[in-house]
Amino acid sequence: MAAAVLAPFTRAHAREKRRYDDIRRLVMGLARADFRRRYPDATSGPILVLIAAYLEADLQAEGAQVVMTRPNNEGIGPCVTTRAAIINDADADVAVDIHADGGPVGGRGFAVLEPVADGPNDAVIASSASFASILRNSFLDDTGMPVSTYDGIDGLQPRNNLAGLNLTTVPKVLIECGNMQNPTDAAILVSSSFQQQAATAIAQAITTYLTSAT
């Protein structure tokens, strides 16, 4: 599924001051969705844009400065290497790609994908796994979306073939918020209440991860 919102969240000077109040920067990247092709009658592409917007608002309320690498869902790009560079250059403390999967019609649920050591990401495998577990728990508790019935184990899945995870030098995961091919999941994904819940769950996971690391 080619729909992504990348949300690296950085805490300027947090390592020096070790206080959550020092969280200041968030970089988001937004890639074009092909959801419209699969669900022409739904507000498809904007689904992930809206989750990103809700997440941006939630994090700004916590004092974060948010930067979007794409302002909307129009057009294509930037390419994955450029988005990875934006995140890495921002020295993000944690990053999350937000997707909606195009899995089997009979499959349901969300999954958090975590990186496998591939060179550039070697130093952040353990921290990414820690964040993955926190995000899985938060998303399950706050959204009501079940863990995936077809991807991963208990909602977690290591992946070695996703460029965004392979190229990261900061703790990072990818979350498939649901399965667009499944009618039940699709109906939930287009719901404004779910989009807000998803954003809240991701924001809470980021906060929990960052504060527990201090």
N, C-alpha and C positions, 0 to 999 in steps of 0.2 A: 504493500500500500504506500503510494507516494504522497502521503499527507503527513506533514511534520511540523511541530512547533518545538523549537529548541529553547529551553529556558535555563541557561546557566545563571546561577545566583552567586554573587561575590560579596564578601565582607571586607571592605577596605580596612586595613590595619587590624583585622580581627585577631590574627595570630599574635600581634604585639600587645594589644590591649585585652584580648580574650574576653570581650563583652559583646553580647548580641546587639547592643545599641550601635555597634560599629558597622553593621550591615549597611552597605550603601549602593551596591551596584548589582544590576541584573541585566543580562543580555539575552534577548530572545531572537531566535531566527524562525522564519515562517516560510514553509515551502508549499507549492501549489498542490491541491488535492484533486484526485480523479473521482471523488465521491459523486460528483454531479453526473458523471457518466453512468455509474451504477444505480444511483437513486435520483433520476431527473426531477421527480416530484417533491423531493425533500430539499431543505436549505442545506445542501450537502457540504460544499466547500467551506461555507461560513461556520460550520460546527466547530472545527478546530480553531478557527479565528476567534470565535466567541469564548471558547475555553481559555485561550491565550489572553483575551482581553479581561476576563474575570480574574484570571491568575495575576495579571499585571496589576489590577486594582487592589487585590488582596495584599500583594507584596509591597506595593507602594504605601499602603496603609501601615505597613510595618517599618516604613522608612527607606525602602529600596528605591534606587533610581533605575528605571527600566528603559532599555534600548531595544528597539525592534529592528532586525535586519531586513524585514519586509513589512511595510506598513499596512498591507492588505492582501487579499487573495488573488489579485490581478497579476497576469503574466507568469513567468517562470523564473527559477533561480532565486538567489545565487546558488552555485553548485555546492555539493556537500563538502568539498575541500575548503571552499571559502567560508562556509558556515562553521566548520571545525576550527579554522584559523581564527575567526572572530571570537569564538568561545575561549580557545586556548590563549589568545593574546590578551583577553580580558582577565586572565588569571582567575577564572571562576572557581569558587569553592565547591560548587556542585552544579550539575547540568542534567536536564531531563528533556528528552524528545517526546512529544505528545503525538501519538498516531491513533488511527482507527483501522483495524485490520480488515482484510478481505479474505477471510478464511472459509472453511467449508460451511455450507448452508446450515447443516445440522449442529454446528459448533457454536458455543456461547462463551461469553465472558471476556475478562481482561487478563493481560499478562504483562509482567515487567521483564524486559530483556536486559541482560547485563553483559558487559564486555568480557572477552577471553583474551588473555595476554597475546599481543601481536607486535611487540616492539615499542611503538610510541606510547601505548597505554599501560605498559607493564607496571608502572609505579602506582596506578590507581585501581587495580583490580579489586583488592580487598575493600577499599573505601567505597567503590561502586557497589559491591555486593552488600555492604552494610546499608547503603542508601536504598538499594533495591528492596530489601526486606522491610524497611521502614515505610517506603512508598506502598508496597503491596498491602501492608496492614492498614495504612491510612485509607487507601482507596476502597478496600473491602468494607471497612467500618463506616465510611462516610457517604458512599454512593449507592450501596445496595447491589451494584453489579457483581455477579459471582466471578470467581477466578475461572480462567479458561478451562474448558473441557477438552481442548485439543492441543494446546500449546504450553509446554513446560510442565513443571510439577509444583502443585500448590501455588500457582500464579507466578512462578519464577522460571526464567529460561536463559541460560548462557547462550550467546551468539557470537560467532567468529566471522560472520560474513556481512556485517553492516559497517559501512565506511565511517559513519559518524561515531560509532563505538570504537572502531579500530584506531582512529586517528586522535582520539581524545587524550589530552594530558591532564585532565581534571576528572574528578569523580563524576560518572555519568551513567544514566540508564535510558532506556526507551520504554514507554508504556503504550501498549495497545489498549485503548480505553474500552473496546468492545469489538464485536465482529459485525461489520456493515452488511455482510451477506446474510446474516441471520435476521429474520423479520422482528423477533422480539428485541434483540439488541439494537437494531436500526431504529425502532420506535423510541427506545430509551435515549439513544445518542442525539436525536433531533429535539429532545425535550430541553427547554430552557432550564428547568429545575435541575436536571442531571448535569448540564454543562456547568452550572454554578457549583453544584456539589463536587464535580470533578476538580474544578479549579481550587476549591477550598481544601480538598483532600491533598492535592499536590502541594499547595502552599503550606499546609500543616506538616507534611512530610519534610519539606525543605527546612522549615523552622526546627522541627525535632532533630533532624540530622545535624544542622549547624550548631544548635545549642548543646546537643549531647557531645559534640566534638570539642567543645571548649573546656 
